[in-house]
């Protein structure tokens, strides 16, 4: 075994009850961990600017009600409540948001 091989760290992976020893890339080890989709959380689907917010913090909302307008690529996108519940906002008017940034959450 060479010096380089001694420096490498092997990881064990269990696939269907069979253990394998392998080297994992830095990209794989530093990846964002999988998070199951939560329909109560609304994320920005595209980078843009919050133009208007129609509902105040901690107000009850109905499914399909327009919560805010996200301007992206010169288009105004209505972002609606995915379900009934109480609104918890994470943005304010004129905020610039990035893709996948949490905009609001509906608490059932």
Protein Blocks (a to p, Z undefined) as FASTA:
>chain_A
ZZklmmpccddddeehiacdddddfklmmpccdddddfkbccdfbdcddfbdfbdghiac
dehiafbdcdeehiacddddfbgcddddfbdehiacdehiafbdcdZZ
